[in-house]
């Protein structure tokens, strides 16, 4: 071995969950983490810990471009530090740099339709992307982002009309098939 420094073995998340707000990333992530006995990490929480402010405050006060840069850094760091369940913010995949670092990871897109997303999100308090007519904003975001989620995902799991436990079961089964 040459004079290169020793590095810790590369860690990878067991699964990366992507999808729009209301898809169930946080809830399904916690179920999977408990089931597998691994930690659960959320990049929105990482941004909040780094800045000492809520995602909504960062977004509104500093702008979307600044928030996406913080988010891109949080995702890149989590992908090399975290070996459990990783949930990404709903808009993280709009950033080309984030999509690039997701390549090669086990990404699962939790797909949700408009009706279920609106029911789960409610009036969108604290969600800066939902300012204005909540239903029309969610529809626009779903239309815009669904192809992007699909492009980064190894698997797509529909969540409409299903319990979080059922969704977690399907994610678990799909990843078990990958491991065979």
C-alpha positions as a printed NumPy array, in Angstrom:
array([[  0.   ,   0.   ,   0.   ],
       [  1.358,   3.422,  -0.892],
       [  1.444,   6.435,   1.376],
       [ -2.281,   7.121,   0.982],
       [ -4.17 ,   7.61 ,   4.235],
       [ -6.368,   4.837,   5.521],
       [-10.034,   5.526,   5.054],
       [-12.956,   4.103,   6.907],
       [-14.856,   1.567,   4.838],
       [-17.388,   3.257,   2.59 ],
       [-20.839,   3.089,   4.1  ],
       [-24.03 ,   3.261,   2.116],
       [-27.592,   3.698,   3.269],
       [-29.587,   0.498,   3.32 ],
       [-32.27 ,   2.395,   1.418],
       [-32.869,   5.974,   0.283],
       [-36.52 ,   7.022,   0.246],
       [-37.615,   9.736,  -2.171],
       [-40.999,  11.142,  -3.042],
       [-43.203,  14.173,  -2.632],
       [-44.543,  15.545,   0.616],
       [-47.271,  13.266,   1.87 ],
       [-45.782,  10.117,   0.336],
       [-44.914,   8.679,   3.751],
       [-41.115,   8.849,   3.645],
       [-40.777,   9.727,   7.329],
       [-43.357,   7.221,   8.576],
       [-42.231,   4.342,   6.334],
       [-38.595,   5.178,   7.076],
       [-39.186,   4.865,  10.825],
       [-40.963,   1.533,  10.353],
       [-38.116,   0.17 ,   8.235],
       [-35.493,   1.442,  10.676],
       [-37.249,  -0.258,  13.589],
       [-37.708,  -3.459,  11.593],
       [-34.062,  -3.617,  10.525],
       [-32.589,  -2.243,  13.762],
       [-30.866,   0.647,  11.974],
       [-30.856,   4.403,  12.395],
       [-33.146,   6.634,  10.379],
       [-31.867,   9.927,   8.99 ],
       [-33.762,  12.736,   7.286],
       [-31.884,  15.316,   5.23 ],
       [-34.411,  18.048,   6.081],
       [-33.537,  17.489,   9.758],
       [-29.838,  17.642,   8.816],
       [-30.334,  21.037,   7.154],
       [-32.23 ,  22.273,  10.208],
       [-29.462,  21.052,  12.531],
       [-26.789,  22.719,  10.398],
       [-28.556,  26.077,  10.118],
       [-30.358,  26.167,  13.462],
       [-33.509,  27.149,  11.564],
       [-36.505,  25.347,  10.131],
       [-36.511,  24.328,   6.481],
       [-39.371,  26.769,   5.951],
       [-37.386,  29.654,   7.457],
       [-34.278,  28.873,   5.392],
       [-36.381,  28.578,   2.249],
       [-38.297,  31.808,   2.803],
       [-35.451,  33.933,   4.223],
       [-32.55 ,  32.745,   2.044],
       [-34.378,  31.536,  -1.07 ],
       [-34.811,  28.207,  -2.795],
       [-31.383,  28.265,  -4.464],
       [-29.584,  28.594,  -1.112],
       [-31.787,  25.938,   0.461],
       [-31.127,  23.499,  -2.425],
       [-27.361,  23.99 ,  -1.999],
       [-27.626,  23.173,   1.717],
       [-29.841,  20.211,   0.893],
       [-27.449,  18.929,  -1.808],
       [-24.583,  19.021,   0.717],
       [-26.714,  17.272,   3.352],
       [-27.633,  14.487,   0.92 ],
       [-24.047,  14.001,  -0.268],
       [-22.781,  13.798,   3.315],
       [-25.526,  11.414,   4.451],
       [-24.866,   9.089,   1.506],
       [-21.301,   8.491,   2.695],
       [-21.878,   8.611,   6.463],
       [-25.166,   6.82 ,   7.04 ],
       [-25.809,   3.092,   6.741],
       [-29.459,   2.983,   7.792],
       [-32.633,   4.394,   6.257],
       [-32.244,   7.783,   4.591],
       [-35.242,   9.967,   3.738],
       [-34.757,  12.923,   1.429],
       [-36.751,  16.125,   1.308],
       [-39.497,  16.114,  -1.3  ],
       [-37.767,  18.561,  -3.634],
       [-34.213,  17.308,  -3.254],
       [-34.255,  15.493,  -6.596],
       [-34.861,  18.709,  -8.549],
       [-31.174,  19.506,  -8.042],
       [-28.984,  17.871, -10.729],
       [-26.102,  17.53 ,  -8.244],
       [-28.315,  15.584,  -5.866],
       [-29.521,  13.303,  -8.654],
       [-25.903,  12.669,  -9.602],
       [-24.834,  11.581,  -6.095],
       [-27.849,   9.247,  -5.845],
       [-26.579,   7.143,  -8.762],
       [-25.736,   3.636,  -7.619],
       [-27.709,   3.84 ,  -4.378],
       [-30.789,   1.786,  -3.517],
       [-33.386,   4.479,  -4.065],
       [-37.085,   3.766,  -3.605],
       [-39.667,   6.257,  -4.867],
       [-42.771,   6.288,  -2.675],
       [-45.401,   7.38 ,  -5.182],
       [-48.555,   9.119,  -3.979],
       [-51.474,  10.448,  -5.975],
       [-53.009,  13.883,  -5.649],
       [-55.977,  12.909,  -3.465],
       [-53.904,  11.01 ,  -0.897],
       [-51.144,  13.652,  -0.907],
       [-53.65 ,  16.431,  -0.176],
       [-55.239,  14.379,   2.635],
       [-51.852,  13.651,   4.227],
       [-50.356,  17.129,   3.868],
       [-53.455,  19.037,   4.941],
       [-53.216,  22.789,   4.599],
       [-49.455,  22.677,   4.186],
       [-48.503,  24.702,   7.243],
       [-44.745,  25.091,   7.288],
       [-44.341,  23.96 ,   3.683],
       [-43.033,  26.855,   1.611],
       [-43.65 ,  25.141,  -1.734],
       [-47.385,  25.1  ,  -0.965],
       [-48.039,  28.801,  -0.658],
       [-51.316,  29.6  ,  -2.416],
       [-53.849,  26.982,  -3.487],
       [-52.604,  23.812,  -1.794],
       [-54.324,  21.326,  -4.093],
       [-53.166,  23.02 ,  -7.311],
       [-49.603,  23.42 ,  -5.954],
       [-49.414,  19.746,  -4.989],
       [-50.715,  18.746,  -8.43 ],
       [-48.132,  20.947, -10.156],
       [-45.318,  19.532,  -7.991],
       [-46.439,  15.936,  -8.634],
       [-46.647,  16.543, -12.383],
       [-43.232,  18.22 , -12.451],
       [-41.336,  15.889, -10.143],
       [-42.764,  12.387, -10.716],
       [-40.609,  11.722, -13.809],
       [-37.549,  12.903, -11.874],
       [-38.319,  10.617,  -8.904],
       [-38.778,   7.73 , -11.34 ],
       [-35.446,   8.507, -13.024],
       [-33.447,   8.166,  -9.781],
       [-35.331,   5.192,  -8.314],
       [-34.493,   1.528,  -8.516],
       [-37.994,   0.719,  -7.296],
       [-41.348,   2.514,  -7.255],
       [-43.861,   1.715,  -4.517],
       [-47.405,   3.082,  -4.691],
       [-48.703,   4.354,  -1.354],
       [-52.273,   5.392,  -2.206],
       [-54.886,   3.751,   0.004],
       [-52.254,   1.66 ,   1.815],
       [-51.09 ,   1.57 ,   5.399],
       [-47.504,   2.574,   6.154],
       [-46.901,  -1.003,   7.353],
       [-48.02 ,  -2.388,   3.976],
       [-45.741,   0.034,   2.137],
       [-42.822,  -0.889,   4.426],
       [-43.517,  -4.59 ,   3.75 ],
       [-43.268,  -3.989,  -0.003],
       [-40.053,  -1.97 ,   0.289],
       [-38.561,  -4.683,   2.489],
       [-39.551,  -7.414,  -0.002],
       [-38.146,  -5.51 ,  -2.998],
       [-34.808,  -4.934,  -1.273],
       [-34.656,  -8.586,  -0.178],
       [-35.087,  -9.557,  -3.85 ],
       [-32.22 ,  -7.214,  -4.754],
       [-30.012,  -8.969,  -2.219],
       [-30.606, -12.432,  -3.686]])
